[in-house]
Amino acid sequence: MGEKAVPTENVRNVLVLGHTGTGKSTLIEAMLAATGHTAAHGEGCPTVDHEPEERERGNSLSLALASCTFEGVKLNLLDAPGGAEALGDAYPALMAADTALFVIDATVGLQPQDEQLWRACDEWGIPRVVFLNKFDVDRARYQATIDQLREYYGKVVAPVHLPLHSPEGITGVVDLLHCCVVDFPGGRRCDAELEDEALRETANANREALIESVVENDDELLERYLEGDTPSAEEISEVFAHGIAESGFVPVLCGAASEGHGVELLLHFLVEESPSPAEAPHPLPHDGPTVLYVAKTFSDQYVGRINLLRVLSGSVHSDDELVCTRTGERERLHALFSLRGREQLPVDGANAGDIVAVAKLHDVATGDLLTPDGVAPDLALPSAPPGFHRVSLEPVSAGDDDKLSIALQRVRAEDPSIGTAIDETAGIRTFSFAGPIHVDTTIGRMRRKYGVEVEAQPAPVSYLETIRRRASGIGKHVKQTGGHGQFGVAHIRIEPLPRGEDFHFEDAVVGGAIPRGLIPSVEKGVREAMRTGPLAGYPVVDVGVTLFDGKHHSVDSSDAAFQMAGILAFRDAVAQAEPILLEPHVALELTIPDEQTGAVMADLSSRRGRILGTDTTVDSRTLVRAQAPEAELSTFAAEYRALTGGRGELTMAYSHHEEAPEAITRRLLEQREPANA
């Protein structure tokens, strides 16, 4: 028997976010130690960073769940990776969270991924709490970091801790919300007066500012406050908690996770002030039919595939049978459990708002929904931004194609941020990743979990060919080998079509020069010839073909003969029609911090980019719309990230093909000649 389902009001779902290196995983390990669920924390984060790739790199690369209990409340701590190329797991997890806990390195301040994830929380209405970490380091800057947070996010930033220092580091905090001093390492609250007069004045000023911001959100408290009646700590706490749930306040706490300082205070705060699923904004009623959301899919070498499930509404029990809305297939949830890293903790069931896990579902992936009837509710779901690092993936061993196919299917079920597309020009499947680190970790995972060695190559650019002018061509295929021979003659005219019209075939044969039944054979041959252009072997597009004459033989003419005649006729005509190379162009939309706009636009211009327009966003950044040749953008995403310090946003999508400059065509042909020699 497993543990009984936890009431909705006794659950806190906390998504731990922040830039790589801020100490997110260390904080979670310290929280597990403080709640008595693990031994005292030390070096490393063995509970949540348990994958070999994570231990090798020293940071989180995929979402992990660590559940613990504190003061009778179950905390589901979701550890999200913070690297720029590992954010694919953070976005789907937003749907599982009721609070986002941002861990910020107080020695550095806000960093690029903090800003990106903060905007995502704004978009999805996720309440936030900030923990300023690393106050065991003398470079930690409290007021500078608070000022920076307020500069970026405004009055909602509400400090509730004021750190107390000694030459050895942080010794405690002033709890502004409860009007007391808290000593470290024990976390003991006391009513001691602050001896330092300047610090006492700072604490009083900060508490007054906090009270004023709180009472402004409650008319009755505001009226009493203006009359000189200071609200009690309990009244302030109640209004403050309501404001957090509505994102009207972003409380800021502080400590040193590596020393355990401030961790118990944080746990108290999450239990007392952060919203339960019953209090947090949510798109579905908790008492409705059962709806489960798959926040993460991953594979365990002993158990197989595991799915993390957020109960959006209703309840779920072991052995329930639900339907995946994507596949329409029924799935039996054989045994539910909570997770603490790799440790599985059996549970009988889960109520609305809780997060549990289940193993060995047949075909369920990250982002899926499970319902009793397979009908998906009208629900917007978060997804990671698309990646722009395109590669092709091939097995090192020629006989491993099937193994690679299975491995790719499974890793994409775990990580839907890996995009895929068929490159019709090259006839291969390409994949899009967030960057080279994302590629490397995915390849390492396929090697370790699925036993397949994989090579990544840059995805080929999808060049095309077309013609500049009209021309005529004759295709004559005559073979006599004894018995039935082969005979077919086709006369065609070709002309350029407007961009994007691809191909048009017209039958203008009169007098039965070619029998009706063999006309499609000529068209089939022409289409075959267009697959390989005369310049560099790329497909030919935007060409109109008119078949106007030909010859046939009553015995030797056949489908095959006239297909070959069509091929030869097109090759003859296209060679005279001034063939040209078309290169693909990409539409870009860039949201750039103002101070980096000039550098980004200069970089785009160096890549033959065209600026189509600019605008200003609501948060005073510059929105740039541009186009550039795909061939020039292979390194742009990484360079853009570097130029903007990771603070820029980028979308790219195919726009159109247009004629390549002569120098580009010449260079490409020179590059291809050695390969074809």
SVG drawing of the C-alpha trace seen along z (x, -y; Angstrom):
<svg xmlns="http://www.w3.org/2000/svg" viewBox="-17 -59 55 69">
<polyline fill="none" stroke="black" stroke-width="0.4" points="0.0,0.0 1.2,-3.5 0.7,-6.8 -2.8,-8.2 -3.7,-11.1 -2.8,-14.5 -5.6,-17.1 -5.3,-19.9 -4.8,-22.6 -1.8,-20.7 0.2,-20.7 2.7,-23.3 4.1,-22.9 7.3,-24.9 9.2,-25.2 12.8,-26.2 14.2,-28.4 17.3,-30.5 20.5,-30.8 23.0,-28.0 25.3,-28.2 23.0,-30.1 22.7,-27.1 19.2,-25.8 20.0,-22.1 22.1,-22.9 19.1,-24.7 16.8,-21.8 19.3,-19.4 19.4,-21.7 15.6,-21.7 15.5,-17.9 18.1,-17.8 16.2,-20.4 13.0,-18.4 14.8,-15.2 14.4,-13.4 18.2,-13.2 21.4,-13.3 23.1,-16.6 24.0,-18.1 27.5,-18.3 29.3,-18.6 27.2,-18.0 23.5,-17.4 23.1,-13.6 19.3,-13.6 18.3,-15.8 21.4,-15.9 21.7,-12.1 22.2,-11.6 25.8,-11.0 25.7,-13.9 24.7,-16.2 27.4,-15.0 30.0,-15.4 29.0,-19.0 28.1,-20.0 24.7,-21.4 21.1,-20.3 20.2,-19.3 16.7,-18.0 13.7,-18.5 13.8,-16.5 11.2,-16.1 12.0,-16.0 9.0,-15.7 9.2,-16.3 7.0,-17.1 7.3,-20.1 4.8,-20.9 2.2,-18.6 2.4,-20.1 3.7,-18.2 6.2,-20.2 6.8,-19.1 10.1,-20.7 10.7,-20.8 14.3,-21.4 14.5,-23.0 17.7,-23.4 18.9,-27.0 21.3,-26.8 20.4,-28.6 20.4,-25.3 18.6,-23.3 15.4,-25.4 13.3,-23.0 12.3,-21.3 11.4,-24.5 8.6,-25.6 6.4,-22.4 6.9,-22.4 5.2,-25.8 1.9,-24.0 2.7,-21.9 3.7,-24.8 1.7,-27.0 4.8,-29.0 8.1,-29.8 11.0,-30.1 13.8,-32.1 17.2,-31.5 19.5,-34.4 23.2,-34.6 23.6,-37.7 27.3,-38.0 26.2,-38.5 22.6,-39.7 20.1,-39.1 21.3,-37.0 19.9,-36.3 17.9,-33.2 16.3,-34.8 14.8,-37.4 13.7,-35.0 12.0,-32.7 10.5,-35.6 8.7,-36.7 7.4,-33.2 6.0,-33.3 4.3,-36.6 2.8,-35.1 1.4,-32.1 0.4,-33.9 2.8,-32.0 3.3,-33.6 7.0,-34.2 9.2,-34.1 12.9,-35.1 15.7,-33.6 18.9,-35.6 21.6,-33.0 25.3,-32.8 25.4,-35.2 28.2,-33.1 30.4,-34.9 31.6,-38.4 30.9,-39.6 27.1,-39.2 25.3,-42.4 21.9,-42.7 20.8,-46.3 22.3,-46.3 20.4,-43.1 17.1,-44.5 17.6,-47.7 18.2,-45.7 15.1,-43.6 13.0,-46.7 14.5,-48.3 13.5,-45.4 10.2,-44.3 8.9,-47.4 7.1,-47.8 5.9,-44.2 9.4,-43.3 8.9,-43.1 12.0,-42.2 10.9,-40.3 14.4,-39.6 17.3,-41.9 20.6,-40.0 22.7,-40.4 26.5,-40.1 29.6,-39.5 33.2,-39.2 32.6,-35.5 29.5,-35.9 25.7,-36.0 24.7,-35.4 20.9,-35.8 18.2,-38.0 15.6,-40.5 12.2,-39.0 10.4,-42.1 7.1,-40.3 7.0,-38.9 9.0,-41.8 11.7,-39.7 15.4,-38.7 16.3,-35.1 19.7,-33.8 21.6,-31.3 22.5,-28.5 19.6,-27.4 17.0,-29.6 15.6,-30.6 13.3,-33.6 13.9,-36.0 12.8,-39.5 16.3,-40.9 16.8,-44.5 19.3,-45.4 22.3,-47.0 23.5,-48.8 21.5,-52.0 22.0,-52.4 20.9,-48.8 17.9,-49.3 16.9,-52.4 17.2,-50.5 15.2,-47.6 12.4,-49.9 12.3,-51.8 12.1,-48.5 9.4,-47.2 7.4,-50.4 7.7,-50.2 6.5,-46.6 3.5,-47.4 2.6,-50.3 2.7,-48.2 0.6,-45.5 -2.1,-47.8 -2.5,-49.5 -4.0,-46.2 -6.7,-46.1 -9.1,-49.1 -10.0,-48.3 -6.3,-47.9 -5.4,-51.1 -8.1,-53.1 -6.9,-51.9 -3.3,-52.5 -3.9,-56.1 -5.6,-56.6 -2.5,-55.5 -3.6,-51.9 -0.7,-49.5 -2.2,-46.1 -1.0,-43.0 1.5,-40.6 -1.2,-38.1 -3.3,-40.6 -0.3,-41.7 0.6,-38.0 -2.9,-37.2 -3.1,-40.1 0.5,-39.5 -0.2,-35.8 -3.3,-36.8 -1.2,-39.3 1.5,-36.7 -1.1,-34.3 -2.3,-37.1 1.3,-38.1 0.8,-41.5 3.9,-40.8 7.2,-39.1 8.7,-38.4 12.5,-38.3 14.2,-36.1 17.9,-35.5 20.4,-33.0 23.3,-30.6 22.1,-27.3 25.5,-25.6 25.5,-26.3 21.8,-25.7 21.4,-29.3 17.9,-30.6 16.6,-27.3 14.2,-26.6 12.9,-30.1 12.2,-29.6 10.4,-26.3 8.2,-28.1 7.5,-30.9 6.5,-28.5 4.1,-26.6 2.6,-29.7 2.6,-32.3 2.8,-30.7 -0.4,-29.5 -1.7,-26.0 -3.3,-24.6 -6.6,-25.6 -5.5,-29.2 -3.3,-29.6 -4.8,-30.9 -5.8,-27.8 -7.7,-27.3 -9.7,-24.2 -12.0,-23.6 -10.4,-21.1 -13.7,-19.3 -14.2,-18.6 -13.5,-15.4 -10.0,-13.9 -7.4,-15.7 -3.7,-14.7 -0.9,-16.8 2.4,-15.1 5.1,-17.6 8.0,-15.4 8.8,-12.0 12.2,-10.4 13.7,-6.9 15.2,-5.0 17.5,-2.1 15.8,0.1 12.1,-0.9 11.9,-2.1 9.8,-5.1 8.5,-7.3 6.0,-10.1 5.5,-13.0 1.8,-13.8 0.2,-17.0 -3.4,-16.4 -5.1,-19.4 -8.6,-18.4 -10.4,-15.5 -8.3,-12.7 -6.4,-9.6 -5.7,-6.3 -3.4,-3.3 -4.8,-1.1 -7.1,-3.8 -7.5,-3.7 -7.4,-7.0 -7.0,-8.0 -4.2,-10.0 -5.8,-12.8 -3.0,-12.9 -3.1,-9.2 -6.6,-8.1 -5.0,-5.1 -6.1,-3.8 -3.4,-3.8 -3.5,-1.9 -1.7,-3.7 -0.5,-0.5 1.2,-2.0 1.5,-5.6 4.4,-7.0 6.0,-10.3 9.7,-10.9 12.6,-12.2 15.2,-12.3 15.4,-8.6 13.8,-7.3 10.2,-6.1 7.7,-6.5 4.5,-4.5 1.1,-6.4 -2.4,-5.2 -3.6,-8.1 -3.5,-11.9 -6.0,-14.7 -6.3,-17.8 -3.1,-19.8 -0.7,-17.1 2.2,-15.8 2.9,-12.0 4.7,-9.7 3.8,-6.5 6.0,-4.0 5.5,-2.0 2.8,-3.9 2.7,-2.8 2.8,-6.0 2.7,-9.1 5.1,-12.0 5.9,-15.4 3.1,-17.8 0.3,-15.1 -3.0,-15.1 -4.8,-12.1 -8.6,-12.2 -11.4,-9.5 -12.8,-9.9 -9.8,-11.1 -11.3,-14.5 -8.9,-17.3 -10.2,-20.3 -9.9,-23.7 -6.5,-24.5 -3.5,-26.4 -0.3,-24.6 3.2,-26.0 6.0,-24.9 9.7,-25.7 10.8,-28.2 12.0,-26.4 15.7,-25.7 17.6,-27.0 20.7,-24.8 19.9,-22.4 21.7,-19.1 21.3,-15.8 21.8,-12.7 23.3,-9.5 24.4,-6.2 28.1,-5.6 27.4,-1.9 25.5,-1.4 23.3,1.3 22.1,-0.9 19.4,-2.8 16.6,-1.0 18.3,-1.6 18.7,-5.3 15.0,-5.6 13.9,-4.1 16.3,-6.2 15.2,-9.4 11.5,-8.6 12.2,-8.1 14.4,-11.1 11.9,-13.3 9.2,-11.9 11.3,-13.1 12.3,-16.4 9.7,-17.8 11.9,-21.0 13.9,-18.9 12.2,-19.8 12.2,-17.7 11.6,-18.3 12.1,-16.5 14.5,-18.3 12.8,-17.6 15.8,-19.0 18.4,-16.7 16.0,-13.9 17.0,-13.7 15.4,-14.3 16.9,-17.2 16.6,-18.1 16.6,-21.4 18.2,-21.9 18.8,-24.9 22.6,-24.7 25.6,-22.4 25.5,-21.5 21.9,-20.4 23.1,-18.2 26.0,-16.7 23.9,-15.9 21.2,-14.3 23.8,-12.2 25.3,-11.2 21.9,-10.1 21.2,-8.0 24.6,-6.3 24.1,-5.6 20.4,-4.7 19.9,-3.1 23.3,-1.8 23.6,-3.7 26.5,-5.8 25.4,-8.9 27.2,-11.5 25.8,-15.0 26.4,-17.0 25.3,-20.5 22.0,-20.4 22.4,-21.2 21.0,-24.4 18.0,-23.8 19.1,-25.5 16.9,-25.2 17.4,-26.0 15.2,-27.7 15.4,-29.4 15.6,-33.0 14.1,-32.7 12.2,-30.6 13.7,-27.8 12.8,-24.7 14.2,-21.2 14.0,-17.8 14.1,-14.5 14.8,-11.6 15.0,-8.0 15.5,-5.4 16.9,-1.9 16.7,1.2 18.1,4.3 16.2,7.0 12.6,7.8 10.7,4.9 12.8,1.7 12.2,-1.6 11.1,-4.7 9.9,-8.1 10.4,-11.7 9.1,-14.7 9.3,-18.4 8.8,-20.8 8.9,-24.5 9.8,-25.8 9.3,-29.2 9.9,-30.7 6.9,-30.9 6.4,-33.3 8.2,-32.4 6.3,-29.7 4.3,-28.3 6.6,-25.3 5.5,-23.5 2.9,-23.6 2.5,-21.0 0.5,-21.7 -0.4,-19.2 -0.5,-21.1 0.0,-18.0 -2.3,-17.9 -2.8,-15.4 -1.9,-12.4 1.8,-12.9 2.0,-11.3 -0.9,-9.0 -3.1,-10.3 -2.0,-7.5 1.7,-8.4 1.3,-12.1 1.5,-11.4 4.7,-9.5 6.4,-12.6 5.2,-14.6 6.5,-12.0 9.9,-12.1 10.0,-15.9 9.3,-15.8 12.0,-13.2 14.5,-15.4 13.6,-18.4 14.8,-16.6 18.4,-17.3 19.2,-20.7 22.0,-21.5 24.0,-23.9 24.6,-22.0 22.2,-19.1 19.5,-20.9 15.8,-20.5 14.4,-22.8 11.3,-24.8 9.0,-27.5 9.0,-26.2 6.1,-25.9 6.4,-23.1 4.4,-22.8 4.6,-19.5 3.7,-20.6 5.0,-17.8 6.7,-14.4 6.8,-11.1 5.8,-7.6 6.1,-4.1 3.2,-1.8 5.2,1.1 8.3,-0.3 6.7,-3.2 6.1,-2.6 5.7,-4.3 9.4,-3.9 10.4,-5.2 8.4,-8.4 9.5,-8.9 13.1,-8.9 12.1,-11.3 10.7,-13.7 13.9,-13.5 16.1,-14.2 13.8,-17.0 13.9,-18.9 17.7,-18.5 18.1,-19.9 15.7,-22.9 16.9,-23.8 20.6,-24.1 19.5,-26.8 17.2,-28.7 19.9,-30.4 19.6,-28.3 20.1,-30.1 20.6,-29.2 17.9,-30.1 18.9,-30.4 16.4,-30.1 15.8,-33.2 14.7,-33.2 12.3,-35.7 13.7,-36.8 12.0,-38.5 14.4,-39.7 13.6,-41.3 16.8,-43.1 17.9,-45.1 18.3,-48.7 22.0,-48.9 22.8,-45.9 20.6,-46.9 23.4,-48.4 25.7,-45.5 23.0,-43.0 21.9,-45.0 25.6,-45.3 26.0,-41.5 22.9,-40.9 24.1,-43.2 27.4,-41.3 25.3,-38.2 23.5,-39.9 20.5,-40.5 17.8,-43.1 16.1,-45.1 12.4,-45.3 11.2,-47.3 11.7,-48.1 9.4,-48.8 9.5,-49.2 8.1,-46.6 6.1,-47.3 9.2,-46.6 11.3,-49.2 13.3,-46.7 13.7,-46.9 11.7,-44.6 13.5,-44.1 11.9,-42.3 14.5,-41.2 15.3,-38.6 18.6,-36.9 19.9,-34.0 19.7,-30.7 23.3,-29.9 24.6,-32.9 22.7,-32.0 24.3,-28.7 26.1,-30.4 23.8,-33.3 21.7,-32.0 24.9,-31.5 26.4,-34.8 23.1,-36.6 23.1,-35.0 26.6,-36.3 25.9,-39.8 22.8,-40.2 24.3,-38.5 21.5,-35.9 18.9,-38.7 17.6,-38.7 14.7,-36.7 14.7,-35.2 12.3,-33.5 13.2,-32.3 11.0,-30.8 11.4,-30.0 10.3,-33.0 11.1,-32.4 13.7,-31.5 15.3,-34.2 18.1,-34.3 21.5,-34.0 24.2,-36.6 26.6,-35.5 29.5,-35.4 27.6,-33.1 26.6,-30.8 30.2,-30.7 31.6,-29.9 29.0,-27.1 29.8,-25.6 33.6,-25.7 32.9,-24.0 30.9,-21.2 33.4,-20.5 35.9,-18.7 33.1,-16.6 31.9,-15.6 35.3,-14.9"/>
</svg>
